[in-house]
């Protein structure tokens, strides 16, 4: 059985920053959509779409 490498990080710093910024964008879009009067399912869909787009955007910018 092969032992996993326990010395290295699970994510690089770049990946952690990209995912953190994408999560912040997704939460912000969800909250703003909900405050605009839409239901939570619509707000959650908008937040997930914004987070997915933000991953691609920040991956390109922080590279």
C-alpha positions as CSV (number, residue, x, y, z in Angstrom):
1,X,0.0,0.0,0.0
2,X,1.3,3.4,-0.9
3,X,1.6,6.1,1.8
4,X,0.3,9.5,0.8
5,X,2.7,12.4,0.9
6,X,1.8,14.1,4.3
7,X,4.4,16.9,4.0
8,X,2.7,18.9,1.2
9,X,-0.3,21.2,1.5
10,X,-3.7,20.1,0.2
11,X,-4.1,23.3,-1.9
12,X,-1.6,25.7,-3.2
13,X,-1.8,29.3,-2.0
14,X,-3.0,30.4,-5.4
15,X,-5.9,27.8,-5.4
16,X,-6.8,28.8,-1.8
17,X,-7.0,32.5,-2.8
18,X,-9.0,31.7,-5.9
19,X,-11.6,29.6,-4.0
20,X,-11.8,32.1,-1.2
21,X,-12.5,35.0,-3.5
22,X,-15.0,32.8,-5.5
23,X,-16.8,31.9,-2.3
24,X,-17.0,35.6,-1.3
25,X,-18.4,36.5,-4.7
26,X,-21.0,33.7,-4.4
27,X,-22.2,34.6,-1.0
28,X,-22.4,38.3,-2.0
29,X,-24.4,37.5,-5.1
30,X,-26.7,35.2,-3.1
31,X,-27.4,37.8,-0.4
32,X,-27.9,40.6,-2.9
33,X,-30.3,38.5,-4.9
34,X,-32.3,37.5,-1.9
35,X,-32.4,41.2,-0.7
36,X,-33.8,42.2,-4.1
37,X,-36.9,40.2,-3.3
38,X,-36.3,36.9,-5.1
39,X,-36.8,33.6,-3.4
40,X,-33.9,31.6,-1.8
41,X,-33.8,29.0,-4.6
42,X,-33.3,31.8,-7.2
43,X,-30.8,33.5,-5.0
44,X,-28.8,30.3,-4.4
45,X,-28.8,29.6,-8.2
46,X,-27.5,33.1,-8.9
47,X,-24.8,32.7,-6.2
48,X,-23.6,29.4,-7.5
49,X,-23.4,30.8,-11.0
50,X,-21.5,33.8,-9.8
51,X,-19.1,31.6,-7.9
52,X,-18.4,29.4,-10.8
53,X,-17.7,32.3,-13.1
54,X,-15.6,33.9,-10.4
55,X,-13.4,30.8,-10.2
56,X,-12.7,31.1,-13.9
57,X,-12.1,34.9,-13.7
58,X,-9.8,34.8,-10.7
59,X,-7.9,31.8,-12.0
60,X,-7.1,33.8,-15.1
61,X,-6.3,37.0,-13.2
62,X,-4.2,35.4,-10.5
63,X,-1.9,33.4,-12.7
